[in-house]
Amino acid sequence: MTLPDTAADAGARTGAGTGSASASGGGRGLLSGDRYRAELDDGRELYLDGKRIEDPARHPAFRPAVDALAALLDLQHDPEHHELLTWKDPGTGQRTARAYQPPRTLEELRLQRRSAEFWHAASLGQHGRSPAFMASIAVGVYDFRHRLEASHPGFGANAEAWYRHCAANDLVLSHALGDPQIDRSADPVDDPDLALRVLEENDRGIVVRGAKQLTTLAPLAHEVLVYLSASFAQRRGERFVVWFALPLNTPGLVTLCREPLGAEPWGHAHPLGARYDEQDAMLFFDDVLVPWDRVFLLRDADLARTGLGRINAWSAYIGHVRYRERLRTLLGTATLVAESIGVDGFRNIQEDLGRLASYAELTELFLDAAEARAARTDGGLLAPGDTAASRVWSAEVADDAVDVLRRIGASGLLMQPTENDLAHPRLRPFLDRYMRGRGIDADRKSRLLRLAWELTGDGFGQRQHLYELVHRGDLARNRINLFKRYDQGEVRRRLEEFIAAPASAAVPASAPASASTTVPASAPAPAPQEARP
């Protein structure tokens, strides 16, 4: 059936969700696990395997992941962690999640890092789109508010009100960037279904139709922020350029889940997949009304392209915190596996483990560098230094990081008994005799090797690995952008001077223009740089 391409013909939706649809109003404060579970039962149109899911918090496919998030959210209320994981907004006096704090000093930026380190250590680096990650994007939208306001009066105020609404209610967010995979060689101008588009503008807001692909955490989030990835930010058609945010229970917004990755139909436990499968989803916008107070950018492709990097400055930094913990988890698991099968003393194994350790250490140094190069934005916040090169490196080493564990575990990753096997009286003597390890019994060894399998080989492990390869954007494009941005002026000048005369001629030494011949014994730490516009 061919759908009409105007909202008037289609009959535009008239709602924008319940309760949290307004970008203003009193906040509910720090989120608890119980409140989080209850708020997911909000009437959203959510589908899994051809069935509508009424309450994801109670559905067996989602309940373990919801419970894992809820347990982490409860830690915000624990007196032992309260100061690290929360902050008091001086404007409202309200306590909210640390991740929603707009950092204005280096100490505040480092507190965001420490808070994220706590979260990601508790989840073994498996929560790629954790609430801490997504809250930092809301901070980025807030920081970019002045540029949004300059583009269209009112849009910056909308962005600020939305940020304050999210922070005051400690909302769990998702974001949607990519277009559906239909025909990447075609242009949405010629086939509008290739991208989300604005059908109509009226006195209530804009009406949008289309889809967004692979929206991580959407089935378990309160709201979704919709904007454009770098590949799609420069549009020929203005109707395809839009930023907005909506509750996931907005009428006409349909969420379709992919296959859950934590199922255990045969007793083979998948604890990582059960607890940390964030779920990825397609979002279908069936002529959805977006109220004007939820629109942040419209028709301005140049600003959308510039804004992508600006609003993601803090999330890229937090993403490195998460990746460091994932690398540490891979290293720790690989070391335990090597010890359990008696190969930890082999030179080639130690070399592999050393290389994996270097990846974890380098990620730590990248975070330190981002702090050392922190710069003041025109929005007044302190943003981490550019992480573009370290994000390229992270994708480049992702294959090898997983391969180290896979090579050490080898066939042992595939063949391990279940808990029911371990409890069977006929099987147990064989397992104790033939499936034990060096200094480790069959029970712990089987659980260790099954953990390694989850990190490297089963559906969850493969999903996590694919995430590392694609979530930072197209690797080739990112490398090209690095090349185009890298300042070669100084070294090119010296090289051009070097080749200007015949090789036999004496070439005088030429000091770099930025070089200094004296170094103070104790130089003070540099002040934060001003960010480039």
Residue pairs with C-beta under 8 A, 6 or more apart in sequence:
3 10
3 209
4 10
5 192
5 199
5 209
6 199
6 200
7 199
7 200
7 202
7 207
7 209
7 287
8 200
10 199
10 209
10 287
11 287
12 199
12 200
12 207
12 287
12 288
12 289
13 207
13 250
13 251
13 252
13 286
13 287
13 288
13 289
14 204
14 251
14 289
15 21
15 250
15 251
15 252
15 289
16 205
16 246
16 247
16 250
16 251
16 289
16 290
16 291
16 294
17 42
17 246
17 247
17 248
17 249
17 250
17 251
18 42
18 43
18 247
18 249
19 42
19 247
20 165
20 169
20 171
20 222
20 223
20 247
21 246
21 247
21 250
21 291
21 294
22 165
22 293
23 158
23 161
23 162
23 164
23 165
23 293
23 294
24 161
24 164
24 165
24 293
25 165
26 168
27 92
27 94
27 96
27 165
27 167
27 168
27 169
27 170
28 35
28 168
28 169
28 170
29 94
29 95
29 96
29 168
29 169
29 170
30 76
30 77
30 86
30 95
30 96
30 97
30 170
31 73
31 76
31 97
31 169
31 170
31 171
31 172
32 70
32 73
32 74
32 76
32 77
33 67
33 69
33 70
33 71
33 73
33 74
34 70
36 57
36 66
36 69
36 70
36 73
36 172
37 57
37 58
37 66
37 70
38 57
39 222
40 55
40 56
40 57
40 66
40 220
41 54
41 55
41 56
41 57
41 58
42 247
42 248
42 249
43 249
44 248
44 249
44 253
44 255
45 52
45 249
45 253
45 254
45 255
46 52
46 53
46 56
46 219
46 255
46 257
47 53
47 254
47 255
47 256
47 257
48 59
48 61
48 256
48 257
48 260
49 259
53 59
53 61
53 62
53 219
53 257
56 62
56 66
56 219
56 220
57 63
57 66
61 257
61 260
61 262
61 263
62 219
62 220
62 260
62 279
64 262
64 274
64 275
65 220
65 262
65 274
65 275
65 276
65 277
65 278
65 279
66 220
67 275
68 123
68 275
68 276
69 131
69 172
69 220
72 119
72 122
72 123
73 131
73 170
75 81
75 85
75 118
75 122
76 82
76 85
76 86
76 97
76 170
81 118
84 98
84 111
84 114
84 115
84 118
85 97
85 98
85 115
85 118
85 119
86 95
86 96
86 97
86 98
87 95
87 96
87 97
87 98
87 100
87 101
87 111
88 94
88 95
89 95
89 96
89 167
92 168
94 168
96 167
96 168
96 170
97 131
97 132
97 135
97 167
97 170
98 111
98 112
98 115
98 132
99 112
99 115
99 116
99 131
99 132
99 133
99 135
99 136
99 139
99 318
100 135
100 138
100 139
100 163
100 166
100 167
100 170
101 108
101 111
101 112
101 139
102 139
102 142
102 143
102 381
103 109
103 111
103 112
103 139
103 314
103 381
103 382
104 380
104 381
104 382
105 382
106 371
106 374
106 382
106 528
108 382
109 371
109 374
109 382
109 384
110 371
112 136
112 314
112 317
112 318
113 317
113 318
113 321
113 367
113 371
115 132
116 130
116 132
116 133
116 318
116 321
116 322
117 321
117 325
119 127
119 130
119 131
119 132
120 127
120 130
120 132
120 321
120 322
120 324
120 325
121 325
123 130
123 275
123 276
123 325
124 272
124 276
124 325
124 326
124 329
125 322
125 323
125 324
125 325
125 326
125 327
125 328
125 329
126 272
126 275
126 276
126 326
126 329
126 464
127 133
127 276
127 278
127 322
128 216
128 278
128 319
128 322
128 464
128 467
128 471
129 174
129 175
129 216
129 217
129 278
130 322
131 172
131 173
132 318
133 315
133 318
133 319
133 322
134 172
134 173
134 174
134 175
134 217
134 221
134 225
134 315
135 166
135 167
135 173
136 314
136 315
136 317
136 318
137 173
137 175
137 225
137 311
137 312
137 314
137 315
138 162
138 163
138 166
138 167
138 173
138 225
139 163
139 314
139 381
140 310
140 311
140 312
140 313
140 314
140 315
141 159
141 162
141 163
141 225
141 296
141 311
142 159
142 160
142 163
142 164
142 379
143 310
143 311
143 313
143 377
143 379
143 380
143 381
143 383
144 159
144 307
144 310
144 311
144 379
145 156
145 157
145 159
145 160
145 163
145 379
146 156
146 378
146 379
147 156
147 303
147 306
147 307
147 310
147 378
147 379
148 155
148 156
148 158
148 159
148 243
148 296
148 297
148 303
148 307
149 155
149 156
149 157
150 156
151 297
151 300
151 303
152 297
152 298
152 300
154 292
155 295
155 296
155 297
155 298
158 292
158 293
158 294
158 295
158 296
159 296
161 293
162 245
162 294
162 296
165 171
166 173
166 223
169 222
171 221
171 222
171 223
172 217
172 220
172 221
172 222
173 217
173 221
173 222
173 223
173 224
173 225
174 215
174 216
174 217
174 218
174 221
174 223
174 224
174 225
174 248
175 215
175 224
175 225
175 226
175 227
176 212
176 215
176 218
176 224
176 225
176 226
176 227
176 283
177 212
177 226
177 227
177 228
177 229
177 232
178 212
178 213
178 214
178 229
178 231
178 232
179 188
179 194
179 195
179 196
179 210
179 211
179 212
179 213
179 232
180 194
180 210
180 211
180 212
180 213
180 282
181 213
182 191
182 193
182 194
183 191
183 194
186 194
187 194
187 236
188 194
188 195
188 197
188 235
188 237
188 240
189 236
189 237
192 210
193 210
195 210
195 232
195 235
195 240
196 208
196 209
196 210
196 211
196 212
196 226
196 240
196 242
196 285
197 208
197 209
197 210
197 237
197 239
197 240
198 206
198 207
198 208
198 239
198 240
198 242
198 298
199 207
199 208
199 209
199 239
199 287
200 206
200 207
201 207
204 289
204 291
204 292
205 289
205 290
205 291
205 292
205 294
205 295
206 242
206 244
206 289
206 290
206 292
206 295
206 298
207 287
207 288
207 289
207 290
208 242
208 244
208 285
208 287
208 288
208 290
209 285
209 286
209 287
209 288
210 285
211 282
211 283
211 284
211 285
212 226
212 282
212 283
212 285
213 282
214 280
214 281
214 282
215 224
215 255
215 280
215 281
215 282
215 283
216 278
216 279
216 280
216 281
217 278
217 279
218 224
218 248
218 255
218 279
218 280
218 281
218 283
219 255
219 257
219 279
219 281
220 278
220 279
221 248
222 247
222 248
223 245
223 246
223 247
223 248
224 245
224 246
224 248
224 283
225 243
225 244
225 245
226 242
226 243
226 244
226 245
226 246
227 243
227 297
227 304
227 307
227 308
227 311
228 235
228 241
228 243
228 304
228 308
229 308
229 473
230 305
230 308
230 473
230 474
230 477
231 473
231 474
231 477
232 240
233 241
233 301
233 304
233 305
233 308
234 301
234 304
234 305
235 241
235 301
238 299
238 301
239 299
241 297
241 298
241 299
241 300
241 301
241 304
242 295
242 297
242 298
242 299
243 295
243 296
243 297
243 298
243 304
243 307
244 290
244 294
244 295
244 296
245 294
245 296
246 253
246 288
246 290
246 294
248 255
250 288
251 288
251 289
252 285
252 286
252 287
252 288
252 289
253 283
253 284
253 285
253 286
253 288
254 283
254 284
254 286
255 281
255 282
255 283
255 284
256 281
256 282
256 283
256 284
257 279
257 280
257 281
258 279
258 280
258 281
259 459
260 273
260 277
260 279
261 270
261 273
261 277
261 458
261 459
261 460
261 463
262 270
262 271
262 272
262 273
262 274
262 275
262 277
262 460
263 270
263 273
264 270
264 274
266 418
267 418
267 419
267 420
267 421
268 418
268 450
269 418
269 419
269 450
270 454
270 458
270 460
271 451
271 454
272 451
272 454
272 455
272 460
272 461
273 454
273 458
273 459
273 460
276 460
277 460
277 463
280 463
297 303
297 304
297 307
310 377
310 383
313 377
313 383
313 384
314 383
314 384
316 384
316 387
316 391
317 367
317 370
317 384
317 387
319 391
319 472
320 363
320 366
320 367
320 370
320 387
320 390
320 391
320 394
321 367
323 363
323 394
323 468
324 360
324 363
324 364
324 367
326 464
326 468
327 356
327 359
327 360
327 363
327 401
328 360
329 455
330 356
330 401
330 402
330 404
330 405
330 455
331 353
331 356
331 357
331 359
331 360
333 405
333 448
333 451
333 452
333 455
334 352
334 353
334 356
334 404
334 405
334 408
334 409
334 452
335 344
335 353
336 448
337 405
337 408
337 409
337 412
337 448
337 449
337 452
338 344
338 349
338 353
338 408
339 438
339 439
339 440
340 437
340 438
340 439
340 440
340 445
340 448
340 449
341 412
341 437
341 438
342 437
342 438
343 349
343 408
344 350
344 353
349 408
352 404
352 407
352 408
353 404
355 400
355 404
356 401
356 404
356 405
359 397
359 400
359 401
362 393
363 390
363 394
366 387
366 390
366 393
369 385
369 390
370 384
370 385
370 386
370 387
370 390
371 384
371 385
372 385
373 384
373 385
373 386
373 529
374 382
374 383
374 384
374 385
374 528
374 529
375 382
375 383
375 385
375 528
375 529
375 530
375 531
375 532
376 382
376 383
376 528
376 529
376 530
376 531
377 383
377 531
378 531
378 533
382 528
383 531
388 478
388 481
388 482
388 485
389 482
391 472
391 473
391 478
392 472
392 475
392 478
392 479
392 482
394 468
394 472
395 468
395 469
395 472
395 475
395 478
396 475
398 465
398 468
398 469
399 465
399 469
402 455
402 456
402 461
402 465
405 452
405 455
405 456
406 413
406 456
406 457
409 449
409 452
409 453
409 456
412 449
412 452
413 449
413 452
413 453
413 456
413 457
414 453
414 457
416 435
416 445
416 446
416 449
416 450
416 453
417 427
417 431
417 435
417 442
417 446
418 446
421 427
421 431
422 428
422 431
422 442
422 443
422 446
431 442
431 446
432 441
432 442
435 442
435 445
435 446
436 442
436 445
437 445
440 448
453 461
454 460
454 461
455 461
455 464
456 465
469 475
472 478
490 512
490 513
490 514
493 513
494 510
494 512
497 507
497 510
498 507
501 507
511 517
